[in-house]
Amino acid sequence: MASLQDTTINGVLTATEDVVLNDGTALSDLAGKQAGLRKGVFSGNMDTCQTPGWYYCSFGNVSSSPYTNGYGFLQVLQCTGSSWVQIIYRCRTSTPLVIGEISLRCYINSAWVGWRTIYTADDTWTNLPLASNFEAGEGRTPQYRLNAGRVELKGQVSRTSGNFTSSSAAFASLPVGYRPTETLMFQVGDSSFSGARVAILATGALQANSANNSSYIALDGISFAIN
């Protein structure tokens, strides 16, 4: 399998271990098949990157990206004279250096459509950012992940003071790429064993209410497609 050291882009990429996709394909081999399209290192505003090709990116040096840190590869495809697709292959920073996430967006009708994460390594759970006055319930940290095109949640949420009531309480927010296109409602478990309701808005906001004065709500079993 070729290494990135063998396929250095503009003398910048040097690595002793290749980045591989889950099917075993070396990303350097994939890029090598389009050697004439390799453009080197990209930094700056991704909105302006419309020349077809493969680019290496350190996300701390770019803007208009769904990521603010780490590194990976940007592929730009031109569909028509005035439409493009950008695909980001974000790499893990730990060994093995496999692709951790894939996100894409389109330029159509003179505007970029928002980024959408279409793949996340199935074993990657991320802590759900909680709003102030909320915390993990019974030591079970709320988390989310993208698994085969579906967002999954788990864990429990409690108020730092008081309980969940019949009034909706916004307790967390999902990031871009993990949000539904419309408001979704879920019946979930709670401390009363009678159930509570969680609403997930298209903005990513998560709201909960309970008619049972619940001390915690459980997010286990919440799952929805984002495709």
N, C-alpha and C positions, 0 to 999 in steps of 0.2 A: 504494500500500500504506500503510495507516495506521501511524503511529509510536506508540511508547509515550507520547510527549509528548502525543499526541491522546487517549490513553485512560488518563490518569493515575489511579492508584488511591489515593483518599483524599489526593491532593495530594503523595504521596511519590515515586511513580515518575516520573522525568524522564529521558528518553533520546532522543537524536537519531536513533538507528538501531533499527529494530524487530528483535525476535528472530523468526527464521523456522524452520519445520520444513523438512526436506529436500525436501518436495514443493512448497515455495514458499508455504505457508500462513503468514500472519503470526499469531503467537501472540496479539497484541493483538486481531486480528480474531476469532480463535477465542473469546477471552474476552469480546469485545464482544457476540457472539451470545448470551451468557448474562449480559448486563449485570445482570440482577436478582439474579444469584448471586455477583457480585463482593463480597468481604468485606474487601479491603484488605490490610494487612501483618500477617503472623503472626510472633510470637516466643514462645518458651517451649517447653513440652513438647508435641511433636506427638501424643503419646498422647491428649491432651485435646482435640485438634482434630477434632470430629465434626459440625460444622455444615457442610452442603453448600455448596460455593462455590469460588471461585478466590482464592488468597492469594499475595502476593509474600513471599519468604523470603530473608533473609540467613542462610546456614547457620551462621555463627558465633554467631548469637543464638538458635538452637533446639537442643533435645535430642531424643533418640529418632529421629534422622535418620541415614541412611546416609552423610551428608556432614558434614564439620566446617568447611568453608570454601567460598567462592564464593557464588553466588546463583541463584535460579530461581523457579519457580512451583509451588505445591501445589494440587492439585485434590482435593476431597473429594466422594465420591459416597455417598449412602445407599441401600443395596440393599433392606433391610427395616427394621423398627423397631429391630432390635438388631444390624445388620451394616453395615459401612462399607468403602469402598475409598479409600485415599489414593494419589495418583499424583504423583510429583515429576518436573518437567521442569527438569533442571539445565542452566544456560547456560554456554557458554564465555565466558571473560573477554577473549578476543582477537577482533578483527574477522575475518570476519563473526560477529555474535553469534548463532550457530545453537545449537540444542539439542545438547549434548554427550552427555547421558545421560538415560535415563528409567528410573525405579525405581518399584515399587509394592508395596503390602502390603494385607492384608485384616484386618478386625476381625470375628471369628466365634467363637461359643462363649465369649463373655466374655473374649477375649484377642486381642491383635494377633499375627498371623503375621509372621515375619521378612521384612525387605525383600528384594526380588529385582530385580536390574537386568535389564531386558528389552531395552534398546537402548543401545549405545555407538557413537559415530561410528566407522565401520570403520577409519579411518586413525589411531586413537588407540592407540598402544602405550604401556604403562606398565611401568617397571622393576619386576621381581619382587623383593620384600624378601627378602634372603637371611639365613639364620641366621649367627651368629658362626662363624668358622672356615671360611667358604665365600666364594668370589669368582667373578667372571666368568672363564670359561675362554677362553684364547687371545684375549682382548680382545673377546669377543662377549657383551655384557651380556644376561642372561636377562630376557625381557619377556613380558607377557601382554596380551591384549585380548579383547573380546567382539565377535564378528562374526556378524551374522545369527542370533543365538541360540546360538552356539557359542563356547566359550572356546578360544583358540589360544595356544600358547606357542612361543617361539623362543629361541635363544641357547645358551650353554654354561656349565656350572658346574664349578668345580674346588675342591678343598680348599686352604686356605691352607698346610696342612702334611700330607703324606702323600697317599694315594690312596683311591679308593673300593674297598671290599672286599665280601665276601659278607654282612657285617652291615649291616642297614638303617641309613641315616643320614638324619635329617630335616634337609633343607638349605634349605627355604623354606616359605612359607605364602601361600595365595591368600586375598584378602579376601572378606567376605560378599558374595554376589551373583555370585561367580565359582567357586563350589564345586559339586562333584557331590553327588547325594543318597546315593551309596554309594561304597565304595572302588573305584577303577578302576586297572587295570594297563596299562602301556605298555612295549613293547620299544623301546629307543632306541639310537642310535649312541654309541660311546665311543672312547677313544684306542686301544683294542686292536683295533678293527675287528671284534670278536666280539659286541658288543652288551651292554647293561646293562638293568636293569629300574627303572622309575619307578612308584611307587604314589602316587595322589592320593586322600586320605581325605576323607570328608564334612566333617571339621573344617577342611578347606583345607590341611592339612599335606601337603608333598611329601617323599617318601622315596625313596632310591635305593640300589641295591646292585649289585655287579658281582663276578663270580667271576674277573675277569681283571686285578685290581689296576689299574684304570683311573685315569689322571691327570685325566681330565675325562669328563663325560657331555654329550650334546647333547639339547636339548629340542625341536628342530625336528620338526614333524610331529605333536606332541601336540595333540589337538583333541577336545572332547567337548561334547555338548548339555547345557544346563542347564534346558531347558523341561520 
